[in-house]
Amino acid sequence: MRIPIILTVTLALTGCVAPIANMAYNGVSAVSVVSTGKGLPELGASAVTNSDCSIYNYLVKNKDYLCEQYDAGKTYNRSGL
């Protein structure tokens, strides 16, 4: 008798978890974009490749690359001046 109740509760909860997880991901991603200018996928790609990955630069600024490799001997000016 308990197995159908547990199965019903489990199936009901799985429909609720996905939207809540999606809202949490969107909230964290929004905070990330506001604070760093990059979304979570870009930050993940930057961490994995040890480079500066930006979809915005690739699509809007028409750069030929998605990820810019860091050069330890170079000073980067990110202010745009």
C-alpha positions as CSV (number, residue, x, y, z in Angstrom):
1,M,0.0,0.0,0.0
2,R,2.8,2.4,0.8
3,I,4.6,2.0,-2.6
4,P,1.8,3.6,-4.7
5,I,1.7,6.6,-2.3
6,I,5.5,7.0,-2.4
7,L,5.5,6.7,-6.1
8,T,2.7,9.3,-6.5
9,V,4.5,11.7,-4.2
10,T,7.8,11.3,-6.0
11,L,6.2,11.8,-9.4
12,A,4.3,14.9,-8.1
13,L,7.5,16.4,-6.7
14,T,9.5,15.9,-9.9
15,G,7.2,18.3,-11.7
16,C,7.8,21.0,-9.0
17,V,11.6,20.6,-8.8
18,A,12.4,21.5,-12.4
19,P,10.8,25.0,-12.4
20,I,12.3,25.8,-9.0
21,A,15.8,24.8,-10.2
22,N,15.3,26.8,-13.4
23,M,14.4,29.9,-11.4
24,A,17.4,29.4,-9.1
25,Y,19.7,29.0,-12.1
26,N,18.3,32.1,-13.8
27,G,18.7,34.2,-10.6
28,V,22.3,33.1,-10.1
29,S,23.0,33.7,-13.8
30,A,21.5,37.2,-13.7
31,V,23.6,38.1,-10.7
32,S,26.7,36.7,-12.5
33,V,25.9,38.8,-15.6
34,V,25.4,42.0,-13.6
35,S,28.5,41.5,-11.5
36,T,31.0,40.1,-14.1
37,G,29.4,40.8,-17.5
38,K,29.3,37.1,-18.3
39,G,26.8,34.3,-17.8
40,L,27.5,31.0,-16.1
41,P,28.4,29.1,-19.3
42,E,30.9,31.8,-20.2
43,L,32.5,31.7,-16.7
44,G,32.6,27.9,-16.9
45,A,34.3,28.0,-20.4
46,S,36.7,30.6,-19.1
47,A,37.7,28.5,-16.1
48,V,38.1,25.3,-18.1
49,T,40.1,26.8,-21.0
50,N,42.0,29.3,-18.8
51,S,41.1,32.1,-21.2
52,D,38.6,35.0,-21.4
53,C,35.5,33.6,-23.1
54,S,32.8,36.1,-24.1
55,I,29.8,35.4,-26.4
56,Y,29.0,39.1,-26.4
57,N,32.4,40.0,-28.0
58,Y,32.0,37.2,-30.5
59,L,28.5,38.1,-31.7
60,V,28.3,41.8,-31.2
61,K,31.8,43.0,-31.6
62,N,32.4,40.6,-34.5
63,K,35.6,39.2,-33.1
64,D,37.0,36.1,-34.8
65,Y,37.3,34.1,-31.6
66,L,35.1,33.2,-28.7
67,C,37.9,32.8,-26.1
68,E,40.9,35.1,-25.9
69,Q,44.0,33.4,-24.5
70,Y,45.7,35.1,-21.6
71,D,49.3,36.1,-22.0
72,A,51.2,36.4,-18.6
73,G,53.6,39.0,-20.0
74,K,50.9,41.3,-21.3
75,T,49.0,44.0,-19.4
76,Y,45.4,44.1,-20.2
77,N,43.4,47.4,-20.4
78,R,39.7,46.5,-20.0
79,S,38.5,50.1,-19.5
80,G,38.0,50.7,-23.2
81,L,40.1,53.9,-23.2
